[in-house]
Amino acid sequence: MMPANRSLDKIKIPTAFWEGLRRVGIAPANLIGSAQIPVSAIQDGASVSTAQFFAMWRTLVDISNDPAIGLRLAIGLECAVMPPSFLAAYYARNFRDALQRVARFKRLCAPEEIVINEREERCDIAVKWAHAEGLAAPPALIDATFASILELGRKGTAAPLVPFSVELARPESARDFYEQYYGCRVRFGAEANLLSFHPADLEKPFASYNAELLDILIPELDRRLEQQSHRATLAEQIKWVLRRRLTAGRPDIRSVATELAMSERSLQRKLTEEGLTFQGLLGETRHQLALEYLADETLTIIEVAYMLGYDDQNSFFRSFRLWENQTPSAWRAQQRHQARLQPDTQS
């Protein structure tokens, strides 16, 4: 049975992130160099994967030597540098409307899901990542997301909103700074990351409400969301077939088209219409599987190369260097090192 459709694992880093780095005195080139992210992420606005995005946030804490850097980055960002998908929320009718718009359009920026759970006594907000592949979202990224949501509420309502509660799944750090910012007690070592609001706060009107601007922004955002959904559907169907066929050798577009019950010409036309290429999807599938297989220490690198459909180990090495800017062995060693440094958030 085919798995549920997911957004493509591509994150285009918003201008707000780079502007935030400069505001706190961190050179973007220094960050991506330390995190081993391709420089095209800055120069050309190229997308990065969820794993790469997480690596950037972990590295950001290391080079800043500030565990609360995510919070500091999000505080004070100007609306002008926000992506349209988030900017539209500032013109919502009230805080509830704004949260719902963020949850709906956030997927245009990243395969990130804002989960809103309204209950009688509180409204809980959590964040899920579609392609985390078992990795926990970096604490600094959680901080930036929660602070962005709170800043949205405070700026929109022009009132000093105080959350019902804040729960963070990490060891205690910089408690005074966190509690001063949020205005409430912060619970560290929680089972999950949760930002909660009082139900009455959701009803507070936005001083920045602008129906005319929403009439302009929302149809375009809806169009982009629908376009992305179609693109993800086709891409994920193809990648689902590729994942199953790679161990039997290098699959070609004809065999994939046959399994999808269409002609090779029809599949090629659909790919062109969606701005996709078969080789590009094959490369993305191999990249994702390579990270999954290499995370399994019982598999040798030669076995991984074979399972990805490569004729020899050297071909796999060349591809992996293009994806991760390092060898498979170096990537494995880096993951082991990070695992040793990862705090136990389950206790």
BATOR-417699 format. One record per residue (C-alpha): residue number from 0; x, y, z. Coordinates in Angstrom, 3 decimals. Each point is the difference from the previous one (the first is absolute). Layout:
N
  resi        c1        c2        c3
   NUM         X         Y         Z
...
END
This chain:
347
  resi        c1        c2        c3
     0     0.000     0.000     0.000
     1     1.349     3.411    -0.946
     2     0.905     2.225     2.973
     3    -1.817     3.264     0.610
     4     1.143     2.893    -2.149
     5     2.514     2.292     1.662
     6     1.482     3.366    -0.902
     7     3.337    -0.275    -1.774
     8     2.951     0.167     2.335
     9     1.113     3.425    -1.153
    10     0.371     3.094     2.146
    11     0.720     3.372    -1.525
    12     1.509     2.000     2.823
    13    -1.901     3.298     0.363
    14     1.674     3.385    -0.212
    15    -1.081     0.574     3.604
    16     2.462    -2.688     1.147
    17     3.005     1.601    -1.698
    18    -1.063     3.444     1.214
    19    -0.312    -1.349     3.523
    20     3.524    -1.438    -0.152
    21     1.468     3.326    -1.068
    22    -1.921     1.795     2.735
    23     1.676    -2.141     2.682
    24     3.414     0.312    -1.637
    25     0.305    -3.414    -1.681
    26     1.160    -0.175    -3.616
    27    -2.257    -2.349    -2.044
    28     3.059    -1.354    -1.850
    29     1.584    -0.945     3.319
    30    -3.079    -1.964     1.026
    31    -0.456    -1.997    -3.195
    32     3.726    -0.685    -0.174
    33     0.038    -1.407     3.519
    34    -3.192    -2.002    -0.653
    35     1.390    -1.255    -3.348
    36    -2.966     1.361    -1.953
    37     0.479     0.918    -3.708
    38     0.622     3.742    -0.468
    39    -2.795     0.012    -2.602
    40    -2.449     0.154     2.931
    41     1.003     3.653     0.371
    42     1.098     0.992    -3.481
    43    -2.817    -1.533    -2.038
    44    -2.656    -0.648     2.620
    45     0.337    -3.741    -0.628
    46    -1.971    -2.357     2.223
    47     1.501    -2.109     2.775
    48    -1.291    -3.237     1.496
    49    -1.518    -0.328     3.468
    50     3.180    -1.738     1.206
    51     2.121     2.869    -1.319
    52    -2.357     2.585     1.497
    53     0.218    -1.706     3.387
    54     3.807    -0.063    -0.299
    55     0.001     3.760    -0.584
    56    -1.941     0.646     3.212
    57     2.199    -2.317     2.036
    58     3.118     1.673    -1.406
    59    -1.476     3.420     0.719
    60    -0.026    -0.769     3.723
    61     3.600    -1.223    -0.179
    62     1.462     3.030    -1.771
    63    -2.032     2.520     2.007
    64     0.606    -1.811     3.301
    65    -3.543     1.076     0.885
    66    -2.633    -2.699     0.736
    67    -2.739     2.666    -0.278
    68     1.126     1.258    -3.425
    69    -3.219    -1.206    -1.672
    70    -2.064     2.156     2.319
    71     2.213     3.033    -0.551
    72    -0.164    -0.400    -3.780
    73    -3.792    -0.015    -0.105
    74    -0.486     2.958     2.345
    75    -0.204     3.284    -1.826
    76    -0.031    -1.246    -3.578
    77    -1.682     2.496    -2.304
    78    -3.144    -1.046    -1.842
    79     1.531     1.233    -3.260
    80     2.413    -2.947    -0.146
    81    -2.622    -2.659     0.792
    82    -1.054    -2.381    -2.821
    83    -3.508     0.681    -1.432
    84    -1.280    -3.242     1.560
    85     0.731     1.386     3.490
    86    -0.591     3.645    -0.808
    87    -3.649    -0.711    -0.885
    88    -0.624    -1.021     3.606
    89     0.799     3.535     1.192
    90    -3.050     1.280    -1.869
    91    -2.376    -2.589     1.508
    92    -3.216     0.903     1.812
    93     1.115    -1.282     3.421
    94     2.645    -2.209     1.604
    95    -1.885    -3.230    -0.724
    96    -0.362     0.956    -3.651
    97     3.713     0.827    -0.125
    98     1.019    -3.356     1.511
    99    -2.188    -1.862    -2.468
   100     1.577     1.878    -2.921
   101     3.488    -0.791     1.269
   102    -0.924    -3.675     0.302
   103    -1.438    -0.040    -3.519
   104     2.725     1.843    -1.885
   105     3.110    -1.004     1.964
   106     0.381    -2.970    -2.349
   107     0.909     2.432    -2.783
   108     3.247     0.725     1.844
   109     0.923    -3.415     1.374
   110    -1.341    -3.533     0.611
   111    -0.988     1.199     3.452
   112    -3.416    -0.475     1.596
   113    -1.371     2.384     2.612
   114    -2.454    -2.055     2.065
   115    -2.713     1.960     1.830
   116    -2.025    -1.778     2.663
   117    -2.745     2.141     1.570
   118    -1.359    -1.223     3.306
   119    -2.364     1.563     2.490
   120     2.691     1.270     2.341
   121     2.908     0.599    -2.438
   122     1.193    -0.070    -3.596
   123     3.132    -2.109    -0.598
   124     2.346     0.599    -2.927
   125     2.563    -2.599    -1.055
   126     2.312    -0.384    -2.996
   127     0.599    -3.124    -2.102
   128     2.490    -0.555    -2.826
   129    -0.998    -2.351    -2.816
   130     3.542    -1.031    -0.921
   131     1.780     0.030     3.351
   132     0.753    -3.737    -0.445
   133     0.157    -0.546     3.767
   134     2.088     3.109     0.697
   135    -1.240     2.311     2.740
   136    -0.471     3.604    -1.103
   137     2.876     2.115     1.392
   138    -1.010     1.970     3.124
   139     1.075     3.275    -1.635
   140    -2.401    -0.654    -2.886
   141    -2.843    -0.747     2.424
   142     0.797     3.273     1.791
   143    -0.075     1.975    -3.244
   144    -3.326    -1.524    -1.047
   145    -1.683     0.576     3.361
   146     1.341     3.558     0.239
   147    -1.195     0.776    -3.551
   148    -3.512    -1.126     0.953
   149     0.012     2.019     3.226
   150     1.393     3.069    -1.794
   151    -2.792    -0.381    -2.553
   152    -2.566     0.119     2.796
   153     1.622     2.882     1.847
   154     0.488     2.161    -3.080
   155    -3.370    -0.814    -1.506
   156    -2.012     0.700     3.147
   157     2.302     2.835     1.106
   158    -0.194    -1.554     3.470
   159     2.542    -1.736     2.287
   160    -1.311    -3.545    -0.476
   161     1.174    -2.471     2.634
   162    -0.231    -3.728    -0.837
   163    -2.043    -2.350     2.161
   164     3.123    -2.169     0.248
   165     3.238    -0.918    -1.787
   166     1.375    -3.551     0.074
   167     3.419    -0.862    -1.432
   168     1.369    -3.522    -0.493
   169     3.581     0.795     0.979
   170     2.142     0.468     3.122
   171    -0.329     3.322     1.774
   172     2.067     2.866    -1.388
   173    -0.214     3.814     0.234
   174    -3.266    -0.246     1.952
   175    -0.023     3.673     1.024
   176     0.263     1.188    -3.595
   177    -2.750    -2.338    -1.215
   178    -2.416     0.859     2.779
   179     0.638     3.712    -0.354
   180    -0.825    -0.213    -3.705
   181    -3.065    -2.228     0.237
   182    -1.312     1.587     3.185
   183    -0.897    -3.365     1.541
   184     1.750    -2.933     1.613
   185     1.748    -2.264    -2.516
   186     0.004    -3.752     0.623
   187     3.226    -1.671    -1.140
   188     0.424    -3.750    -0.412
   189    -3.558    -0.374    -1.307
   190    -1.142    -2.941    -2.134
   191    -0.652     2.276    -2.993
   192     0.456     3.585    -1.157
   193    -3.264     1.897     0.523
   194    -0.956     3.669    -0.141
   195    -3.433     0.564     1.553
   196    -2.291     3.029     0.071
   197    -3.079     1.010     1.978
   198    -3.197    -0.519    -2.066
   199    -0.965     3.647     0.523
   200     3.215     1.133    -1.714
   201    -1.060    -1.727    -3.216
   202    -2.975     2.358    -0.253
   203     2.077     3.176     0.276
   204    -0.349     2.082    -3.182
   205     3.023     0.966    -2.052
   206     0.721     3.709    -0.274
   207     1.752    -0.851    -3.276
   208    -3.109    -1.640    -1.546
   209    -0.215     0.904    -3.685
   210    -2.737    -1.703    -2.040
   211     1.134     1.628    -3.262
   212     3.529    -1.355     0.274
   213    -1.308    -3.449     0.924
   214    -2.162     0.040    -3.130
   215     3.194     0.487    -1.988
   216     2.300    -2.387     1.888
   217    -2.212    -2.988     0.790
   218    -1.046    -1.008    -3.556
   219     3.643     0.008    -1.085
   220     1.099    -2.020     3.037
   221    -2.836    -2.481    -0.596
   222     1.132    -0.344    -3.619
   223     3.586    -0.707     1.095
   224    -1.208    -2.521     2.568
   225    -2.065    -1.862    -2.579
   226     2.905     0.052    -2.466
   227     2.328    -1.353     2.674
   228    -2.481    -2.744     0.856
   229    -0.159    -1.174    -3.620
   230     3.777     0.135    -0.281
   231     0.482    -1.967     3.207
   232    -2.537    -2.591    -1.076
   233     1.766    -0.794    -3.271
   234     3.483     0.166     1.490
   235    -0.856    -2.189     2.966
   236    -1.654    -2.633    -2.203
   237     3.143    -0.218    -2.106
   238     2.305    -0.045     3.021
   239    -2.117    -2.729     1.593
   240     0.564    -2.184    -3.069
   241     3.700     0.884    -0.130
   242     0.528    -0.972     3.643
   243    -1.280    -3.506    -0.709
   244     1.848    -0.466    -3.286
   245     3.462     1.312     0.838
   246     1.264    -3.186     1.640
   247    -0.723    -1.873    -3.249
   248     2.212     2.361    -2.004
   249    -0.281     3.446    -1.532
   250    -3.681     0.550    -0.906
   251    -0.837     1.907    -3.163
   252    -2.908     2.294    -0.785
   253    -1.717    -2.644    -2.142
   254    -0.211    -2.569     2.819
   255    -1.246     2.652     2.443
   256    -2.638     1.200    -2.475
   257    -1.197    -3.581    -0.478
   258    -0.417    -0.481     3.751
   259    -1.958     3.258     0.202
   260    -2.296    -1.226    -2.795
   261     0.922     2.668    -2.547
   262     2.150     0.268    -3.105
   263     3.575     1.252     0.126
   264    -1.031     3.001    -2.113
   265    -2.859     0.895     2.371
   266     2.240    -0.204     3.044
   267     2.663     2.129    -1.671
   268    -2.637     2.610    -0.923
   269    -1.310     0.125     3.573
   270     3.520     0.377     1.348
   271     0.659     2.886    -2.370
   272    -3.260     1.693     0.962
   273     0.919    -0.220     3.684
   274     3.549     1.236    -0.569
   275     1.472    -3.360     1.038
   276     2.525    -2.359    -1.578
   277     0.235    -3.756     0.366
   278     3.742     0.157     0.706
   279    -0.591     2.652     2.647
   280    -2.560    -2.162     1.803
   281     2.287    -3.027    -0.289
   282     2.799     2.001     1.605
   283    -2.269     1.248     2.802
   284    -1.218    -3.523     0.720
   285     3.528    -1.377     0.099
   286     1.101     2.830     2.288
   287    -2.826    -0.631     2.470
   288     0.549    -3.755    -0.028
   289     3.766     0.430     0.365
   290    -0.495     1.893     3.271
   291    -2.455    -2.629     1.241
   292     2.285    -2.911    -0.899
   293     3.172     1.622     1.369
   294    -1.774     0.592     3.316
   295    -0.158    -3.805     0.291
   296     3.455    -0.949     1.259
   297    -0.559    -3.659    -0.922
   298     0.240     0.889    -3.717
   299     3.408     0.423    -1.625
   300     0.529     2.877    -2.404
   301     0.393    -2.460    -2.861
   302    -3.396    -1.493     0.890
   303    -1.553     3.460     0.093
   304     1.379     0.785    -3.456
   305    -1.464    -3.248    -1.336
   306    -3.388     0.632     1.609
   307    -0.117     3.417    -1.693
   308     0.550    -1.553    -3.421
   309     3.589     1.179    -0.568
   310     2.310    -2.147    -2.102
   311     2.974     0.675     2.266
   312     0.936     1.678     3.269
   313     1.855     2.905    -1.674
   314    -3.138     1.121    -1.838
   315    -1.844     0.111     3.311
   316     2.846     1.979     1.602
   317    -0.127     2.621    -2.775
   318    -3.755     0.431     0.375
   319     0.163     0.177     3.781
   320     2.644     2.723    -0.106
   321    -2.320     2.074    -2.166
   322    -2.880    -0.514     2.462
   323     1.781     0.435     3.332
   324     3.416     1.452    -0.884
   325     1.699    -2.886     1.798
   326     0.579    -3.737    -0.338
   327    -2.496    -2.588     1.281
   328     2.513    -1.061     2.667
   329     0.458     3.591     1.208
   330    -3.781     0.490     0.114
   331    -0.394    -3.157     2.084
   332     2.698     1.128     2.409
   333    -1.645     3.409     0.325
   334    -3.354    -1.598     0.834
   335     1.596    -2.176     2.675
   336     1.654     3.063     1.509
   337    -3.249     1.977     0.029
   338    -1.854    -2.939     1.552
   339     2.501    -0.061     2.879
   340    -0.526     3.733     0.546
   341    -3.809    -0.220    -0.228
   342    -1.552     0.570     3.451
   343    -2.438    -2.597     1.288
   344    -3.350     1.801    -0.190
   345    -1.998    -3.045     1.039
   346     1.017     0.127     3.644
END
